[in-house]
Amino acid sequence: MSTEDRDKWNKRYAEDSYRKSNPVTLLEDWIPQVPVGRALDVACGAGRNSIFMAQSGYDVDAIDISHQGLDKARQNAESQGFDINWMEHDLDQPYEFESDYNLIVVMWYVNLPLITQLCDKLAPGGYLLCEEHLLVDEDVIGPTSPNYRVTSGALRDAINGPEILLYEESIETNAEDDRVASARVVAKDIRA
């Protein structure tokens, strides 16, 4: 990301214009099947998924470019009694992630080489959950730039090593009656 992207996200969080607090549905649906242990939330923003994982018993590392988002996340987590390892970093720059995560979550942040890299950071039996905006020729909400969307099949192709348990591409209507195009994948490391 660029300084421009960092500034954009810092401004959104400072203005409190990004108020989502519930975890994404993909995470809610799959977390009961994932062994509790270490978790990583990539591009965590204001921490809604990180806090949900901590509430579910995980030891959570969370990384994002926005110090404003991380400050909000930290305050919210601390007010609920959760100790999450918050890390500020531009994920377009190299970062040496730890390994042996039982759960890695990447939601709405497009960086396919990073997703491939994260496949090697799973513990045996660990899960990678990812959801991205899908590039389509229809009127849908979300980023207008194709740089922030994945093409059909690209997310599936980024998974290298783990077994793909779920891969879907869809256009759905959300609770606000907006049409959302997305690709989602759930992959599991099958090493014994």
Beta strands, then each sheet from edge to edge (+ up, - down):
strand 1: 38-42
strand 2: 59-64
strand 3: 85-88
strand 4: 101-107
strand 5: 122-133
strand 6: 163-173
strand 7: 179-188
sheet 1: 3+ 2+ 1+ 4+ 5+ 7- 6+
end
